[in-house]
Amino acid sequence: MHNKIPTKYYFINELDTNIINKQDKSTAFIYRNYSEQIKIDTIIKIRKICKLRKSKLFLSNDIRLANQLKLDGAYIPAFNHDKRHLGYNISKNFMLIGSAHNYREIKIKEKQGVSVIFLSSIFKHNKNYLGINRFRLLSSLTKRKIVALGGISKENQKKLKLINIFGFAGISYFE
């Protein structure tokens, strides 16, 4: 059970126990505080809550720290193309997940060793907007598990059944 991959991912920027406790047990959390100072004490508090809930916790963009703090894994954003972590001594159950917006970034994430790729943006109309058809095409170009990201709401969640995905991720969906 420890190696079970979550299917729902919630991006959090701060510790808010009320929001965390409202989520079901199958929701994993990705802590992504991009401020200048990493708040290790906050990460440790979130880790403690996640352990009690038996939820997984991933740290965004700092693989070494996530491994040192014995988190479940790390999230590698699309803008991070670094492969130095391949030389790190990472624990056995540590999982790498990452996001991509196009074919080139999917291939980079595969080379970085991620097991799950967050493909963005399926519904949110931004510069990375894919839509359902382009999303399906890109997701068919990899053997990795695909998670839909971007603009997912309770209203359009049913549309996710039209595509072959492993799970979904977001912020507003969970709040």
ZAVO-545533 format. One record per residue: residue in three letters; x negated, y, z negated of N, C-alpha, C, O in turn. Coordinates in pm, whole numbers, padded with zeros to 5 digits, always signed. Each point is the difference from the previous one (the first is absolute). Layout:
<sites>
alaXYZXYZXYZXYZ
...
</sites>
This chain:
<sites>
met-00082-00119+00000+00082+00119+00000-00086+00126+00000+00044+00104+00048
his-00164-00112-00100-00085+00119-00009-00037+00052+00139-00019+00121+00016
asn+00010-00207+00083-00039+00043+00134+00119+00040+00086-00017+00032+00117
lys+00137-00031-00174+00118+00035+00078-00010+00145+00046-00028+00090-00079
ile+00052-00068+00208-00009+00134+00057+00136+00068-00014+00101-00056+00041
pro-00098+00177-00099+00126+00072-00015+00058+00040+00136-00072+00009+00099
thr+00203+00015-00095+00064+00043+00124+00049+00144-00005+00037+00055+00103
lys-00036+00006-00222+00037+00141-00014-00114+00073-00069-00052-00046-00102
tyr+00015+00160+00159-00112+00078-00052+00045+00143-00024+00058+00064+00087
tyr-00085-00016-00207+00041+00134-00039-00125+00084-00026-00081-00033-00086
phe+00065+00141+00162-00113+00091-00017+00031+00097-00114+00100+00071+00004
ile-00188-00069-00105+00018+00093-00112-00122+00090-00011-00112-00041+00031
asn+00135+00163-00075-00109+00098-00017-00027+00031-00146-00101+00061-00033
glu+00191-00103-00053-00016+00029-00142+00068-00108-00082+00075-00082+00052
leu-00103+00083-00180+00061-00097-00091+00137+00052-00043+00010+00102-00069
asp+00093-00172+00109+00137+00030-00041+00067-00133-00033+00051-00069+00088
thr-00053+00035-00215+00049-00132-00043+00148-00019+00033+00044-00113+00025
asn+00034+00221-00026+00143-00014+00032+00020-00050+00142+00081-00090+00024
ile-00154+00148+00072+00014-00041+00140-00056-00141+00019+00059-00081+00071
ile-00172+00053-00134-00061-00133+00014+00093-00107-00055+00019-00104+00063
asn+00040+00127-00178+00086-00100-00063+00133-00019+00073+00067-00101-00020
lys-00026+00197+00104+00124-00013+00077-00016-00096+00118+00100-00048+00054
gln-00223+00019-00015-00024-00085+00116+00016-00147-00037-00020-00039-00115
asp+00057-00042+00216+00010-00142-00029-00139-00061-00011-00100+00061+00038
lys+00095-00181-00090-00128-00065-00031-00085-00031+00123-00121-00017-00011
ser+00184+00008+00127-00076-00035+00121-00068+00121+00065-00067-00015+00102
thr+00084+00133-00158-00060+00120+00057-00142+00017-00050-00026-00004-00120
ala-00066+00021+00214-00140+00029-00034-00020+00151+00004+00073+00071+00070
phe-00171-00023-00144-00026+00143-00008-00137+00032+00058-00097-00071-00024
ile+00092+00180+00100-00126+00048+00056-00023+00139-00059+00071+00095+00032
tyr-00172-00086-00118-00033+00128-00062-00092+00076+00093-00110-00047+00032
arg+00154+00164+00013-00079+00078+00094-00010+00144-00044+00065+00088+00058
asn-00144-00063-00158-00025+00135-00046-00122+00052+00075-00113-00040-00031
tyr+00135+00129+00127-00110+00051+00081-00058+00131-00055-00066+00074+00072
ser+00092-00046-00200-00059+00120-00059-00150-00020-00016-00050-00112+00013
glu-00020+00217-00041-00146-00006-00008-00048-00093-00112-00100-00069+00017
gln+00169+00068-00127-00041-00079-00115+00086-00126-00012+00121+00009-00018
ile-00182-00125+00027+00073-00126-00017+00030-00017-00148-00089+00013-00085
lys+00214-00042+00054+00044-00013-00138+00002-00147-00039+00102-00068+00014
ile-00217+00019-00061-00013-00142-00034+00095-00039-00112+00056-00110+00001
asp-00036+00198-00099+00090-00033-00110+00144-00017+00049+00073-00083-00053
thr-00032+00160+00155+00133-00016+00058+00011-00134+00072+00101-00068-00011
ile-00206+00031+00084+00000-00128+00072+00012-00115-00100+00074-00096+00024
ile-00146+00105-00134+00004-00105-00102+00140-00010-00062+00047-00111-00026
lys+00019+00225+00003+00136-00002-00054+00098-00065+00099+00085-00080-00039
ile-00099+00116+00167+00087-00059+00102-00026-00149+00010+00093-00080+00013
arg-00222+00041-00019-00035-00143+00005+00067-00076-00114+00051-00110+00021
lys-00052+00167-00140+00060-00065-00117+00150-00019+00020+00054-00106-00031
ile+00014+00208+00083+00144-00010+00027+00026-00107+00105+00093-00080-00014
cys-00174+00079+00119+00018-00099+00108-00024-00142-00050+00069-00092+00042
lys-00166+00074-00130-00026-00134-00056+00121-00047-00081+00040-00116+00010
leu+00018+00205-00089+00117-00036-00079+00119-00035+00089+00078-00091-00031
arg-00065+00163+00142+00110-00024+00094-00030-00114+00097+00090-00047+00071
lys-00215+00001-00068-00048-00100+00096+00010+00052+00143+00035-00072+00093
ser-00065+00202-00079-00004+00065+00132-00145+00020+00040-00088+00008-00085
lys+00064+00000+00214-00135+00021+00050-00028+00149+00009+00089+00081+00024
leu-00217-00046-00044-00045+00139+00007-00121+00008+00092-00096-00075-00015
phe+00103+00168+00110-00108+00025+00094-00046+00144-00017+00080+00089-00028
leu-00209-00067+00044-00056+00135-00007-00035+00042+00142-00060-00075+00076
ser+00098+00195-00043-00024+00050+00135-00140+00057+00014-00044+00080-00082
asn-00024-00123+00186-00124+00060+00049-00120-00010-00094-00094+00078+00015
asp+00094-00170-00110-00117-00020-00085-00008-00149-00037+00045-00041-00107
ile-00102-00036+00197-00005-00145-00016-00086-00040-00118+00036-00088-00077
arg-00150+00153+00063-00092-00034-00111+00066+00024-00135-00008-00086-00088
leu+00072+00200+00070+00066+00029-00128+00117-00096-00025+00019-00046-00113
ala+00058+00017+00216+00111-00095-00016-00050-00136-00045+00063-00065-00084
asn-00174+00022+00138-00058-00129-00038-00055+00006-00143+00019-00094-00077
gln-00086+00203+00042-00054+00015-00135+00110+00002-00106-00017-00055-00109
leu+00131+00117+00142+00111+00009-00095+00088-00125+00002+00102-00007-00069
lys-00143-00092+00149+00072-00128+00011+00146+00020+00042+00091-00062-00055
leu-00072+00148+00154+00133+00017+00058+00025-00114+00098-00090-00080+00027
asp+00209+00072+00025+00035-00107+00092-00061+00020+00138-00014-00096+00077
gly-00021+00220-00045-00059+00025+00130-00017+00147+00027+00015+00084-00089
ala-00047-00054+00214-00020+00138+00042+00070+00024+00132+00016-00090+00082
tyr+00026+00215-00065+00067+00044+00122-00097+00089+00076-00054+00097-00055
ile+00031-00129+00182-00091+00078+00083+00085+00082+00098+00061-00057+00091
pro-00056+00190-00108+00080+00083+00089-00052-00003+00144-00113-00041+00025
ala+00196+00086+00067-00035-00002+00142-00124+00085+00030-00078-00033+00089
phe+00060+00142-00164-00114+00087+00028-00133-00058-00048-00106+00051+00037
asn+00109-00155-00118-00122-00062-00052-00043-00111+00096+00068-00102+00012
his-00181+00122+00054-00053-00100+00094-00124-00069-00055-00066-00075+00073
asp+00034+00098-00199-00122-00051-00062+00005-00152-00018+00106-00057-00028
lys-00220-00007+00045-00008-00146-00017-00102-00039-00108-00036-00117-00010
arg-00010+00213-00069-00099-00031-00104+00051-00101-00102-00079-00075-00058
his+00210+00074+00035+00056-00091-00100-00021-00147+00035+00011-00086-00086
leu-00041+00058+00212-00023-00139+00040-00123-00059-00069-00015-00122-00010
gly-00073+00209-00038-00118-00045-00072+00019-00006-00151-00089-00045-00072
tyr+00204+00090+00023+00027-00001-00144+00027-00142-00048+00046-00086+00076
asn-00073+00063-00201+00034-00126-00065+00141+00015-00057+00018+00054-00109
ile+00080-00100+00183+00140+00019-00036+00056-00129-00058-00033-00110+00047
ser+00117+00124-00149+00057-00118-00066+00090-00078+00097+00048+00053+00100
lys-00027-00178-00132+00068-00095+00089+00143+00043+00035+00040-00009+00117
asn+00037+00053-00213+00141+00033+00024+00023+00145+00041+00115+00043+00010
phe-00220+00031+00013+00008+00140+00040+00050+00008+00145-00052-00069+00087
met+00151+00153-00063+00062+00008+00132-00020+00139+00061+00017+00101-00068
leu-00054-00098+00196-00013+00126+00072+00120+00018+00091+00037-00091+00076
ile+00024+00208-00084+00109+00037+00089-00035+00134+00061-00076+00077-00060
gly+00129-00046+00177-00034+00126+00063+00104+00044+00100+00086-00079+00042
ser-00094+00206-00003+00098+00053+00094-00064+00035+00134-00120+00026+00009
ala+00204-00027+00094-00044+00032+00136+00115+00067+00073+00117-00016-00035
his-00153+00093+00138+00100+00071+00079-00004-00038+00147+00091+00035+00076
asn-00194-00106-00034-00015-00035+00141-00085-00127+00012-00046-00054-00100
tyr+00028+00009+00224-00073-00126+00023-00144+00008-00049-00050-00094-00062
arg-00017+00205+00089-00140+00017-00042-00013-00013-00151-00091-00067-00050
glu+00180+00131-00023-00004-00007-00146+00036-00140-00052-00051-00042-00104
ile+00138-00029+00174+00031-00139-00039-00127-00084+00007-00029-00077-00091
lys-00047+00091+00199-00124-00076+00016-00103+00038-00107-00074-00086-00047
ile+00069+00213+00011-00091+00044-00108+00040-00067-00132-00085-00048-00074
lys+00215+00045+00045+00046-00062-00125-00031-00149-00001-00033-00056-00105
glu+00044-00009+00220-00036-00142+00007-00147-00018-00031-00037-00093-00072
lys-00049+00178+00125-00144-00008-00026-00032+00033-00146-00100-00049-00053
gln+00184+00130-00011-00020+00032-00141+00046-00114-00090-00024+00004-00120
gly+00089-00103+00175+00040-00118-00077+00131+00013-00074+00021-00071-00099
val+00068+00157+00142+00129+00012-00069+00088-00120+00034-00009-00056+00109
ser+00092+00017-00204+00091-00112+00024+00139+00046+00038+00078-00075+00058
val-00046+00201-00090+00130+00058+00033-00024+00137+00063-00077+00080-00054
ile+00143-00054+00168-00014+00130+00066+00132+00074-00008+00105-00051+00040
phe-00111+00173-00092+00116+00089-00006+00000+00078+00131-00092+00077+00028
leu+00195-00096+00051+00010+00066+00129+00096+00117-00013+00113-00015-00046
ser-00160+00132+00088+00074+00123-00025+00006+00084+00126-00094-00004+00080
ser+00193+00074-00059+00122+00022-00074+00116-00054+00082+00015+00034+00118
ile+00064-00116-00180+00108-00064+00075+00122+00091+00016+00058+00004+00109
phe-00017+00068-00212+00119+00083+00009-00027+00149-00016+00072+00082+00056
lys-00174-00046-00131-00027+00141-00027-00059+00067+00125-00102-00044+00052
his+00167+00148-00007-00044+00071+00121-00113+00097-00035+00024+00116-00032
asn-00146-00167+00039-00119+00082-00023-00098-00028+00113+00036-00062+00100
lys-00160+00107-00114-00097-00018+00109-00034-00147+00024-00051-00034+00106
asn+00079-00053-00203-00028-00144+00013+00125-00081+00030-00002-00123-00013
tyr+00110+00187+00054+00127-00068+00023-00014-00107+00108-00050+00026+00109
leu+00097-00146-00142-00005-00112+00095+00138-00035+00054+00015-00024+00119
gly+00084+00021-00204+00130-00050+00041-00001-00152-00003-00106-00061-00017
ile+00220+00000+00034+00011-00145-00012-00074-00073+00112-00070-00098-00028
asn+00084+00142+00152-00061-00072+00111-00153+00003-00004-00064-00105+00015
arg+00005+00221-00034-00147+00008-00009-00050-00073-00124-00107-00060+00002
phe+00184+00066-00110-00036-00072-00123-00006-00149+00028-00096-00067-00040
arg+00197+00013+00108+00002-00143+00033-00117-00039+00088-00062-00105-00020
leu+00030+00190+00118-00112-00028+00089-00131-00003-00077-00079-00094+00015
leu+00053+00195-00098-00125+00004-00076-00010-00114-00100-00107-00058-00018
ser+00217+00025-00047-00005-00107-00101-00025-00136+00065-00048-00092-00066
ser+00081+00078+00194-00024-00128+00067-00147-00017+00041-00039-00107+00046
leu-00041+00211-00062-00140-00004+00043-00096-00045-00109-00122+00006+00018
thr+00175-00051-00130-00085-00047-00110+00063-00121-00066+00122-00019+00005
lys-00206-00062-00067+00048-00117-00075+00022+00035-00148+00054-00082-00075
arg-00096+00201+00033+00016+00042-00140+00146+00025-00031+00081+00026+00089
lys-00047-00035-00217+00135+00031-00044+00022+00151+00019-00089+00080-00027
ile+00209-00043+00073+00031+00140+00028+00104+00051-00098+00100-00067-00027
val-00125+00188-00026+00092+00068-00089+00042+00130+00068-00085+00076+00047
ala+00215-00051-00041+00051+00123+00061-00016+00115-00098+00022-00015-00120
leu-00060+00130+00172-00025+00118-00083+00051+00123+00073-00019+00013+00121
gly+00082+00077-00193+00036+00128+00057+00148+00022+00024+00055-00050+00097
gly+00008+00124-00187+00139+00039+00019+00102-00106-00032+00115+00012+00043
ile-00151-00114-00114+00094-00107-00032+00093+00047-00112-00045+00049-00103
ser+00174-00065+00127+00100+00041-00098+00101-00114-00016-00004-00098+00074
lys+00092+00114-00168+00105-00101-00021+00089-00011+00125+00051-00107+00032
glu-00033+00221+00040+00086+00002+00118-00061-00076+00118+00071-00071+00070
asn-00202+00085-00048-00061-00065+00117-00070-00131-00035-00066-00059+00085
gln+00078+00014-00207-00065-00124-00043+00051-00120+00081-00075-00094+00024
lys+00201+00096+00017+00056-00111+00078-00069-00012+00136-00008-00110+00055
lys-00042+00220-00002-00069-00002+00130-00131-00078-00007-00053-00043+00103
leu+00000+00025-00224-00125-00075-00016+00017-00146+00041-00099-00068+00029
lys+00222+00021-00027+00024-00139+00041-00021-00018+00150-00011-00113+00049
leu+00004+00224+00025-00022-00007+00145-00146-00027+00035-00033-00034+00114
ile-00053+00050-00211-00144-00017+00025-00055-00111-00088+00057-00032-00104
asn-00166-00026+00147-00063-00109-00074-00102+00059-00096-00117+00018+00035
ile+00161+00011-00157-00092+00058-00099-00003-00088-00124+00088-00081-00026
phe-00194+00102-00050-00018-00072-00125+00066+00075-00115+00051-00062-00094
gly-00051+00195+00101+00055+00082-00106+00008+00144+00042-00017+00033+00117
phe+00043+00055-00216+00005+00142+00028-00059+00078-00115-00013-00051-00112
ala-00023+00176+00141-00062+00086-00102+00054+00140+00014+00051+00038+00106
gly-00063+00039-00212+00044+00138+00006-00008+00069-00133-00056-00051-00097
ile+00115+00170+00096+00006+00080-00122+00146+00032-00030+00052-00038-00105
ser+00014+00109+00198+00136+00047-00025+00101-00115-00017+00098+00016-00072
tyr-00122-00128+00137+00090-00116-00013+00012-00042-00147+00108-00038-00044
phe-00215+00044-00031-00005-00052-00135+00042+00102-00106+00022-00036-00115
glu-00012+00161+00153+00031+00104-00100+00146+00027-00017+00039+00085-00081
</sites>
